[in-house]
Amino acid sequence: DFLATLRKMVFDPATSRLVKERKGLHKILEKEIWVFGDEYALLTSDRGLDEVLERHLATLRPEPSGRKRGARAAVRRSDGSRGIVDLMLSQQRRGVDRREHLVVELKRPAVTITQTEAAQIKSYADAVAGEKQFHGINVHWDFWVISSDLDSTVTRDATQPSLPPGQIAGWGNIRIWAKTWSQIIDDCEIRL
């Protein structure tokens, strides 16, 4: 039922033009994170890169009860802006000594993912790559930007023969993806 509703929200012409990112998709999906993978747990929703760093560090090295972490340098994008992450999810698999974080940037259905939206998600990944406190041998990061459609340039980036389908960039322990709602919903239906 949820997938049928989500499909109508993002694809029905009469409905999709009314759906907003923060008040529509974001509020619904932060309660239904299984859409992004059953293995993930929500760490933050609608928070800045500073809070993403705090949650990341807390998952790696929890502070003893009653102790607070010291002040940290602000995490900024290359243009100096704060950057607000829509959703940050995390998982750690049993028997595997590594943690995986997923940062999701949602776009309303009427927005086509262009180089502008791809640059936004890449700037978040770049902020993580440039912040020493984010570095960890066994931490892998995926950054997704999601909407109903990709423009031709982003489609070309997402279909490079040397990368998995949907991946538009990557370096080290970081991968960046441009995904469509049809891919997300189809993946959910296969899992169900």
C-alpha positions as CSV (number, residue, x, y, z in Angstrom):
1,D,0.0,0.0,0.0
2,F,2.8,2.4,0.9
3,L,4.6,1.8,-2.4
4,A,1.4,2.3,-4.4
5,T,0.9,5.6,-2.6
6,L,4.5,6.7,-3.2
7,R,4.2,5.7,-6.8
8,K,1.1,7.9,-7.1
9,M,2.8,10.8,-5.3
10,V,5.8,10.9,-7.6
11,F,4.3,9.8,-11.0
12,D,0.7,10.8,-11.2
13,P,0.7,14.2,-13.0
14,A,-2.1,15.7,-11.0
15,T,-0.5,14.7,-7.7
16,S,3.2,14.9,-8.3
17,R,3.2,18.6,-9.2
18,L,1.7,19.3,-5.7
19,V,4.2,17.2,-3.8
20,K,6.9,19.2,-2.0
21,E,10.3,17.9,-0.8
22,R,10.3,18.8,2.9
23,K,6.6,18.9,3.8
24,G,5.7,15.9,1.6
25,L,8.3,13.4,0.7
26,H,10.7,14.0,3.5
27,K,8.2,13.8,6.3
28,I,6.8,10.5,4.9
29,L,10.1,8.8,4.1
30,E,11.8,9.6,7.4
31,K,9.2,7.2,8.9
32,E,9.5,4.6,6.1
33,I,13.3,4.3,5.7
34,W,13.0,0.6,4.7
35,V,12.4,2.1,1.2
36,F,16.2,2.7,1.1
37,G,17.1,-0.8,2.3
38,D,15.9,-3.0,5.2
39,E,19.4,-3.0,6.7
40,Y,19.5,0.7,7.5
41,A,18.6,2.7,10.7
42,L,17.9,6.4,10.7
43,L,20.7,8.5,12.3
44,T,19.6,12.1,11.4
45,S,16.9,13.8,9.5
46,D,17.1,17.4,8.1
47,R,20.4,18.2,9.9
48,G,23.5,20.0,9.0
49,L,26.9,18.4,8.2
50,D,28.0,19.2,11.8
51,E,25.3,17.0,13.2
52,V,26.1,14.3,10.6
53,L,29.7,14.3,12.0
54,E,28.4,14.0,15.6
55,R,26.2,11.1,14.7
56,H,29.0,9.4,12.7
57,L,31.4,9.7,15.6
58,A,28.8,8.6,18.1
59,T,28.3,5.3,16.2
60,L,32.0,4.7,16.1
61,R,33.0,5.7,19.6
62,P,30.0,6.2,22.0
63,E,30.8,8.5,24.9
64,P,30.5,7.1,28.4
65,S,27.3,8.1,30.2
66,G,27.3,11.7,31.4
67,R,30.3,12.8,29.3
68,K,29.9,15.1,26.3
69,R,32.1,15.5,23.3
70,G,34.4,18.5,23.1
71,A,33.8,21.3,20.6
72,R,34.6,20.4,17.0
73,A,35.4,22.5,14.0
74,A,32.4,23.3,11.8
75,V,32.0,21.0,8.7
76,R,31.4,23.1,5.6
77,R,31.0,22.6,1.9
78,S,33.7,24.0,-0.4
79,D,31.7,27.2,-0.9
80,G,31.6,27.7,2.9
81,S,27.9,26.9,3.3
82,R,26.6,24.6,6.1
83,G,24.8,22.0,4.0
84,I,21.6,20.4,5.2
85,V,21.4,16.6,4.8
86,D,17.8,15.3,4.3
87,L,18.4,11.8,5.6
88,M,21.4,10.0,7.0
89,L,21.1,6.3,7.5
90,S,23.6,3.8,8.9
91,Q,24.1,0.0,9.1
92,Q,26.6,-2.4,10.5
93,R,26.3,-6.0,9.3
94,R,26.8,-8.9,11.7
95,G,30.1,-10.5,11.2
96,V,31.5,-7.7,9.1
97,D,33.9,-5.2,10.6
98,R,32.7,-2.1,8.8
99,R,30.0,0.5,9.0
100,E,28.1,1.9,6.1
101,H,26.4,5.3,6.0
102,L,23.9,6.4,3.4
103,V,23.1,10.1,2.9
104,V,19.9,10.8,0.9
105,E,19.1,14.0,-0.8
106,L,15.5,14.1,-1.8
107,K,14.1,16.3,-4.6
108,R,10.5,16.9,-5.3
109,P,9.1,14.9,-8.2
110,A,8.9,17.9,-10.5
111,V,12.7,18.4,-10.3
112,T,14.8,16.7,-12.9
113,I,18.3,15.8,-11.6
114,T,20.7,18.0,-13.5
115,Q,24.4,18.9,-13.0
116,T,23.2,21.3,-10.3
117,E,21.6,18.6,-8.1
118,A,24.5,16.3,-8.8
119,A,26.9,19.0,-7.7
120,Q,25.0,19.5,-4.5
121,I,25.3,15.8,-3.5
122,K,28.9,15.8,-4.6
123,S,29.6,18.8,-2.4
124,Y,28.3,16.9,0.6
125,A,30.5,13.9,-0.3
126,D,33.5,16.3,-0.7
127,A,32.9,17.8,2.8
128,V,33.0,14.3,4.2
129,A,36.1,13.4,2.2
130,G,37.8,16.6,3.4
131,E,37.0,16.2,7.1
132,K,39.6,14.2,9.0
133,Q,37.1,13.2,11.7
134,F,34.9,11.4,9.1
135,H,37.8,9.2,8.1
136,G,37.8,5.6,9.2
137,I,39.3,2.5,7.8
138,N,36.1,0.6,8.0
139,V,33.5,3.2,7.2
140,H,32.0,3.5,3.7
141,W,29.7,6.3,2.5
142,D,27.0,6.3,-0.2
143,F,25.4,9.6,-1.2
144,W,22.1,9.4,-3.2
145,V,20.2,12.2,-4.9
146,I,16.7,11.0,-5.9
147,S,14.0,12.4,-8.1
148,S,11.6,11.3,-10.8
149,D,14.0,11.9,-13.8
150,L,17.6,12.5,-14.7
151,D,18.7,14.9,-17.5
152,S,20.8,13.5,-20.4
153,T,24.2,14.5,-18.9
154,V,23.5,12.9,-15.5
155,T,22.0,9.8,-17.3
156,R,25.3,9.5,-19.2
157,D,27.2,9.8,-15.9
158,A,25.0,7.1,-14.3
159,T,25.5,4.6,-17.1
160,Q,29.2,4.6,-17.5
161,P,30.4,1.0,-18.3
162,S,33.2,1.3,-15.6
163,L,30.7,2.0,-12.7
164,P,27.7,0.2,-11.3
165,P,24.4,1.5,-12.8
166,G,23.4,4.8,-11.1
167,Q,26.8,5.6,-9.7
168,I,28.0,9.0,-11.0
169,A,31.2,9.4,-9.1
170,G,33.3,7.9,-6.4
171,W,36.7,8.0,-4.6
172,G,38.1,5.9,-1.9
173,N,35.4,4.9,0.5
174,I,32.8,7.2,-1.0
175,R,30.3,6.5,-3.8
176,I,27.8,9.1,-5.3
177,W,24.6,8.0,-7.0
178,A,21.8,9.6,-9.0
179,K,18.6,7.5,-8.7
180,T,15.1,7.8,-9.9
181,W,11.9,7.0,-8.0
182,S,11.1,4.2,-10.5
183,Q,14.5,2.5,-9.6
184,I,13.8,2.9,-5.8
185,I,10.2,1.6,-6.1
186,D,11.1,-1.3,-8.4
187,D,13.9,-2.3,-6.0
188,C,11.4,-2.3,-3.1
189,E,8.9,-4.4,-5.0
190,I,11.6,-6.9,-5.8
191,R,12.6,-7.1,-2.1
192,L,8.9,-7.5,-1.0
